[in-house]
Amino acid sequence: MKILNYEATNGPRIMNKLRYFVEDRIFGVCANLGEVLKIPASSIRLYFIYATFMTFGSPIILYLVMAFWMQVRQHWRRHHNPTVWEL
């Protein structure tokens, strides 16, 4: 009788939940940039990681500025175009 390790059976599922949380809930900068440029978000993430390591972390500042700008733009759109439920 085999005893399965909890991490071996649930590890990939937990990592997928974490991945989807990060992609959907945190900022979504790479996903939105991929939609605008019509290239896969995974490629943008990979290039971002490469650029971060080659420039000792300076693209992180650009990422945070873009995340802030996306949140401001989303707030502005919601404020100027309210839905029926927000009137």
C-alpha positions as CSV (number, residue, x, y, z in Angstrom):
1,M,0.0,0.0,0.0
2,K,1.4,3.3,-1.1
3,I,1.1,6.4,1.0
4,L,1.0,9.5,-1.2
5,N,2.7,12.6,-0.1
6,Y,0.3,15.6,0.2
7,E,2.7,17.9,-1.6
8,A,3.2,15.4,-4.4
9,T,-0.5,15.1,-5.1
10,N,-1.6,18.7,-4.5
11,G,1.6,20.6,-5.5
12,P,0.7,21.3,-9.1
13,R,-2.9,22.3,-8.2
14,I,-1.7,24.7,-5.5
15,M,0.9,26.2,-8.0
16,N,-1.8,26.6,-10.6
17,K,-4.1,28.4,-8.1
18,L,-1.2,30.7,-7.2
19,R,-0.4,31.4,-10.8
20,Y,-4.0,32.3,-11.7
21,F,-4.2,34.5,-8.6
22,V,-1.1,36.4,-9.6
23,E,-2.1,36.7,-13.2
24,D,-5.7,37.7,-12.6
25,R,-5.8,39.5,-9.3
26,I,-2.5,41.2,-8.7
27,F,-2.0,43.6,-11.6
28,G,-2.3,41.9,-15.0
29,V,0.2,44.2,-16.6
30,C,1.8,41.5,-18.8
31,A,-1.6,40.1,-19.8
32,N,-3.0,43.5,-20.8
33,L,0.2,44.4,-22.6
34,G,0.0,41.1,-24.5
35,E,-3.6,41.8,-25.5
36,V,-2.6,45.3,-26.8
37,L,0.5,44.0,-28.7
38,K,-1.2,40.8,-29.8
39,I,1.5,38.5,-28.4
40,P,1.4,35.9,-25.7
41,A,1.6,37.2,-22.1
42,S,4.0,34.4,-21.3
43,S,6.5,35.8,-23.7
44,I,6.2,39.2,-22.2
45,R,6.7,37.7,-18.7
46,L,9.8,35.8,-19.9
47,Y,11.3,38.9,-21.5
48,F,10.5,40.9,-18.3
49,I,12.3,38.4,-16.2
50,Y,15.3,38.4,-18.5
51,A,15.4,42.2,-18.5
52,T,15.1,42.3,-14.7
53,F,18.1,40.1,-14.2
54,M,20.2,41.8,-16.8
55,T,19.5,45.3,-15.5
56,F,19.6,44.4,-11.8
57,G,15.9,45.0,-11.2
58,S,15.2,48.4,-12.8
59,P,12.2,47.1,-15.0
60,I,10.3,46.6,-11.7
61,I,9.9,50.3,-11.4
62,L,8.4,50.4,-14.9
63,Y,6.1,47.5,-14.0
64,L,4.8,49.3,-10.9
65,V,4.2,52.5,-12.9
66,M,2.3,50.6,-15.5
67,A,0.3,48.8,-12.8
68,F,-0.5,52.2,-11.2
69,W,-1.5,53.7,-14.5
70,M,-3.8,50.7,-15.3
71,Q,-5.6,51.1,-11.9
72,V,-6.0,54.8,-12.5
73,R,-7.4,54.3,-16.0
74,Q,-9.8,51.6,-14.7
75,H,-11.0,53.9,-12.0
76,W,-11.4,56.8,-14.4
77,R,-13.4,54.7,-16.8
78,R,-15.7,53.4,-14.1
79,H,-16.2,56.9,-12.8
80,H,-17.1,58.4,-16.2
81,N,-19.1,55.5,-17.5
82,P,-21.2,54.1,-14.6
83,T,-23.3,51.0,-15.0
84,V,-27.0,50.9,-14.3
85,W,-26.4,49.5,-10.9
86,E,-24.0,52.4,-9.9
87,L,-26.3,55.2,-10.9
